[in-house]
Amino acid sequence: MFDLDKARRETPGVNHVVHLNNAGAALMPQAVLDAVKAHLELEAHTGGYEAARAREGELSAVYTSLARLLGCHPDEVAVVENATRAWDMAFYSIPFRAGDVILTSQAEYASNYIAYLQVSRRTGAVVEVIPDDEHGQVDVEALSRMLKKRVKLVSITHIPTNGGLVNPAAEIGRLTRAHGVLYLLDACQSVGQMPVDVQEIGCDLLSATSRKYLRGPRGVGFLYARREVLQRLEPPFLDLHAATWVAPDRYEIEPGARRFENWECNVAGKLGLGAAVDYALAWGLENTWPRVRALAEQVRRGLGEVPGCEVLDLGRERCGIISFTLEGYAPDQIRDCLRRQGINVNVSRAPSTFLDMTRRGIKELVRASVHYYNSETELERFLVALGRLEQEVRA
Ligand SMILES: *Cc1c(COP(=O)(O)O)cnc(C)c1O
């Protein structure tokens, strides 16, 4: 049995809001809040450098925790400002040349795709989009055919920002391994939501964030880089933390994933991320993931009964993100109206997942994203509130 009471008792925010914006930033559990606040107080009372030194052990434990979460070695993890920077540090390290092919997904996140376009313009590398299969997820057979070309990188979004789709990351990994092609996975929405094991998936590089399904603080993200791969990757930026100045004309790059980091960071945030990872591991992703999916299915069923509501989620396996539109209402109106009733949802717009949204003719949609600490009662409240919106439209 899932201990919902415990999950809610340990989440102060649930006393204030019905939070269905976990794909934006989830509510922090008390343990995370305590870790962040304690460090800020230590900084205020003893000095920032001194506080960091006093917490050296805990700071190095953050890497051990992330390594346990992802199934890798602590030296294969870099902690940076956010998932985008983590992804960038990996992507911009790859030495592309004219004619190299980058294979990506229809569900790709805007920041990633903008980077493909920039690098393609600079180097002559070519971006190709793998078609979707009949479920709306990456077509693995098509990918298998496309891998016969001169592919330098397969770069996929695991769970997109704009809906319930879960791309078949491990099936893709089996193919990239068989072809010896580099595989970068944007796991921003999946880490913390579902079990994500880098060995099982077979990716070489993976980026994710603290604030979304992991329930950590904002302003922290991280990168996994497989040991055998990272030695070949020279980060686009180096500082005195990523490298050491060893002679007047020479520096040495860090051997491990720390080469993707930079020296100054939000130490309290980093400790908060560590606390969030430990908290997620204590629950066990194998216990929370089925609940997230069940709650999302409850919402989809409920939305199916709201007149004028269209659920837009793609994929064979669907996650905790629910996307929909409601006839007669702009997504912004829905979000604002729900907000006035203490219910948080978000709006996704075409430019953030341009390919997917434009091919489906969607300009914007409402995104509701559930977490394991949401209660069935909260979901009912949300559905009732939406039902009332519809009555207002018809009145
Ligand atoms: C949120 C998101 C990102 C960006 O993460 P940040 O931590 O804001 O940099 C990247 N990819 C996907 C799929 C996302 O949903």
The ligand as an SDF file (V2000), in Angstrom:
LIG
                    3D

 15 15  0  0  0  0  0  0  0  0999 V2000
   12.2230   21.5920  -18.4400 C   0  0  0  0  0  0  0  0  0  0  0  0
   12.8590   20.8790  -19.5620 C   0  0  0  0  0  0  0  0  0  0  0  0
   14.1700   21.1730  -19.9380 C   0  0  0  0  0  0  0  0  0  0  0  0
   14.9430   22.3230  -19.3590 C   0  0  0  0  0  0  0  0  0  0  0  0
   15.2910   22.1400  -18.0090 O   0  0  0  0  0  0  0  0  0  0  0  0
   15.8750   23.3710  -17.1990 P   0  0  0  0  0  0  0  0  0  0  0  0
   16.2490   22.8170  -15.8550 O   0  0  0  0  0  0  0  0  0  0  0  0
   14.8120   24.4030  -17.1480 O   0  0  0  0  0  0  0  0  0  0  0  0
   17.0780   23.8700  -17.9270 O   0  0  0  0  0  0  0  0  0  0  0  0
   14.7430   20.4200  -20.9350 C   0  0  0  0  0  0  0  0  0  0  0  0
   14.0580   19.4320  -21.5390 N   0  0  0  0  0  0  0  0  0  0  0  0
   12.7990   19.1090  -21.2060 C   0  0  0  0  0  0  0  0  0  0  0  0
   12.1060   17.9930  -21.9120 C   0  0  0  0  0  0  0  0  0  0  0  0
   12.1530   19.8300  -20.2030 C   0  0  0  0  0  0  0  0  0  0  0  0
   10.8850   19.5400  -19.8910 O   0  0  0  0  0  0  0  0  0  0  0  0
  1  2  1  0
  2  3  1  0
  2 14  2  0
  3  4  1  0
  3 10  2  0
  4  5  1  0
  5  6  1  0
  6  7  2  0
  6  8  1  0
  6  9  1  0
 10 11  1  0
 11 12  2  0
 12 13  1  0
 12 14  1  0
 14 15  1  0
M  END
$$$$
